[in-house]
Amino acid sequence: MRAIVLAPDQPDRIAFAEVPEPAPAVDEVVIEVRAVSLNRGEYRRLRQMAPGTVVGYDPAGIVAVEAADGSGPPRGTRVIGLLPNGSWAQRVAVPARVVAPIPERVTFEQAACVPVAGLTSLAALAHGAPLLGKRVLITGAAGGVGRFAVQLARLQGARVTALVGGPGRAAGMRELGAEEVIERIAPDGEPFDLILESVGGEVLTAALPRIAHRGTMVIIGGSSDTPSAFDGLVFARKGPITIHGMSLFLEMERQGMDRREMGWLLSLVADGRLDPQVDRVASWREMGSLLRALGAREINGKAVATVD
Ligand SMILES: NC(=O)c1ccc[n+]([C@@H]2O[C@H](COP(=O)([O-])OP(=O)(O)OC[C@H]3O[C@@H](n4cnc5c(N)ncnc54)[C@H](OP(=O)(O)O)[C@@H]3O)[C@@H](O)[C@H]2O)c1
């Protein structure tokens, strides 16, 4: 079967290759992949993984082979899955515990956005729960995770501030539920009970002094690839604040998250209460140009590749 593998000698560091069919374990489902969404983590890991590795976290498609132990959905079910690698392929084996059926009204393109971006937002926001009435700052809000986080925080009753890189990146942010859209973090102002931080560099430096007494910052990434300077006295003066580093797969184990949460998120999409913000869709033959657009911060929300 065909798959997209890491190929460091190619212009976008990817190439199509013939790879073996998946060999599922007894508790795994084989998904015939129809769409995958792109994540900055995949883009970043194109510089870190071994050549020949099949890329991809987020498959959406149809169950081609049921889990032999009966733990997954039947053949023919439209599903999403979640994997650390391997989804940019025609078929992929995924543990049934992270395979969730796609509701009728949700497209493969929308559904493919849910696993990493949706679960990361949900898991990070859980660190501030209950969010009713709380002030939440989302950095990198224009991106895939950011747009899920703004909506999920608002759905939980938070007052959301969205940090974006410029005016063109703010499109639709208020409609998604942001009370305030900012382009830089001022040194003073009402503190935030929860900060979901993914940019790093100067953004992290500016955000730290704005954490509320007893507030929490969840650091999920560092899209700017820049280290941050900070004054330790900020913490001493504020007393108890929490900074939590989060990696999705470890966090899912920690919080006991699985297909149940994937199903909740999909049901919100089906009800029209959560919009995956699909900004660009192209064939996986155009994966290089989708990756370039993601790297250049041109995607407002999510980019999706169809496996045709
Ligand atoms: N810990 C985990 O398990 C986990 C899971 C998922 C994602 N992540 C991380 O979370 C972050 C967001 O992921 P994503 O898939 O939502 O990425 P994305 O769609 O590319 O969004 C990243 C956002 O960061 C902003 N940004 C600010 N400075 C940037 C810079 N110098 N370079 C690039 N982007 C910059 C961009 O918005 P503006 O242009 O408006 O500034 C962009 O919208 C990434 O760092 C990713 O690695 C971590």
PDBQT file of the ligand as one rigid body, heavy atoms in Angstrom, charges set to zero:
ROOT
HETATM    1  N1  LIG A 401       1.985  18.608  24.096  1.00  0.00    +0.000 N 
HETATM    2  C1  LIG A 401       1.274  17.962  23.191  1.00  0.00    +0.000 C 
HETATM    3  O1  LIG A 401       0.977  16.775  23.319  1.00  0.00    +0.000 OA
HETATM    4  C2  LIG A 401       0.830  18.713  21.976  1.00  0.00    +0.000 A 
HETATM    5  C3  LIG A 401      -0.277  18.273  21.223  1.00  0.00    +0.000 A 
HETATM    6  C4  LIG A 401      -0.677  19.065  20.134  1.00  0.00    +0.000 A 
HETATM    7  C5  LIG A 401       0.008  20.222  19.827  1.00  0.00    +0.000 A 
HETATM    8  N2  LIG A 401       1.083  20.573  20.567  1.00  0.00    +0.000 N 
HETATM    9  C6  LIG A 401       1.832  21.807  20.280  1.00  0.00    +0.000 C 
HETATM   10  O2  LIG A 401       0.897  22.867  20.373  1.00  0.00    +0.000 OA
HETATM   11  C7  LIG A 401       1.221  23.863  19.442  1.00  0.00    +0.000 C 
HETATM   12  C8  LIG A 401       0.021  24.119  18.551  1.00  0.00    +0.000 C 
HETATM   13  O3  LIG A 401      -0.173  23.011  17.695  1.00  0.00    +0.000 OA
HETATM   14  P1  LIG A 401      -1.067  23.167  16.406  1.00  0.00    +0.000 P 
HETATM   15  O4  LIG A 401      -1.061  21.865  15.699  1.00  0.00    +0.000 OA
HETATM   16  O5  LIG A 401      -2.333  23.812  16.775  1.00  0.00    +0.000 OA
HETATM   17  O6  LIG A 401      -0.177  24.185  15.555  1.00  0.00    +0.000 OA
HETATM   18  P2  LIG A 401      -0.621  25.334  14.524  1.00  0.00    +0.000 P 
HETATM   19  O7  LIG A 401      -1.951  24.995  13.959  1.00  0.00    +0.000 OA
HETATM   20  O8  LIG A 401       0.510  25.531  13.627  1.00  0.00    +0.000 OA
HETATM   21  O9  LIG A 401      -0.790  26.594  15.454  1.00  0.00    +0.000 OA
HETATM   22  C9  LIG A 401       0.321  27.191  16.052  1.00  0.00    +0.000 C 
HETATM   23  C10 LIG A 401       0.013  28.647  16.276  1.00  0.00    +0.000 C 
HETATM   24  O10 LIG A 401       1.081  29.238  16.993  1.00  0.00    +0.000 OA
HETATM   25  C11 LIG A 401       1.199  30.589  16.594  1.00  0.00    +0.000 C 
HETATM   26  N3  LIG A 401       2.593  31.010  16.554  1.00  0.00    +0.000 N 
HETATM   27  C12 LIG A 401       3.108  32.056  17.236  1.00  0.00    +0.000 A 
HETATM   28  N4  LIG A 401       4.406  32.187  16.991  1.00  0.00    +0.000 NA
HETATM   29  C13 LIG A 401       4.735  31.251  16.126  1.00  0.00    +0.000 A 
HETATM   30  C14 LIG A 401       5.933  30.921  15.471  1.00  0.00    +0.000 A 
HETATM   31  N5  LIG A 401       7.071  31.622  15.676  1.00  0.00    +0.000 N 
HETATM   32  N6  LIG A 401       5.915  29.890  14.613  1.00  0.00    +0.000 NA
HETATM   33  C15 LIG A 401       4.800  29.207  14.396  1.00  0.00    +0.000 A 
HETATM   34  N7  LIG A 401       3.610  29.467  14.990  1.00  0.00    +0.000 NA
HETATM   35  C16 LIG A 401       3.589  30.495  15.841  1.00  0.00    +0.000 A 
HETATM   36  C17 LIG A 401       0.571  30.698  15.218  1.00  0.00    +0.000 C 
HETATM   37  O11 LIG A 401      -0.447  31.681  15.252  1.00  0.00    +0.000 OA
HETATM   38  P3  LIG A 401      -0.140  33.188  14.848  1.00  0.00    +0.000 P 
HETATM   39  O12 LIG A 401       0.468  33.150  13.491  1.00  0.00    +0.000 OA
HETATM   40  O13 LIG A 401      -1.460  33.850  14.935  1.00  0.00    +0.000 OA
HETATM   41  O14 LIG A 401       0.817  33.697  15.906  1.00  0.00    +0.000 OA
HETATM   42  C18 LIG A 401      -0.116  29.372  14.971  1.00  0.00    +0.000 C 
HETATM   43  O15 LIG A 401      -1.479  29.552  14.680  1.00  0.00    +0.000 OA
HETATM   44  C19 LIG A 401       2.458  23.369  18.695  1.00  0.00    +0.000 C 
HETATM   45  O16 LIG A 401       3.603  23.918  19.326  1.00  0.00    +0.000 OA
HETATM   46  C20 LIG A 401       2.398  21.892  18.885  1.00  0.00    +0.000 C 
HETATM   47  O17 LIG A 401       3.656  21.284  18.775  1.00  0.00    +0.000 OA
HETATM   48  C21 LIG A 401       1.510  19.841  21.616  1.00  0.00    +0.000 A 
ENDROOT
TORSDOF 0
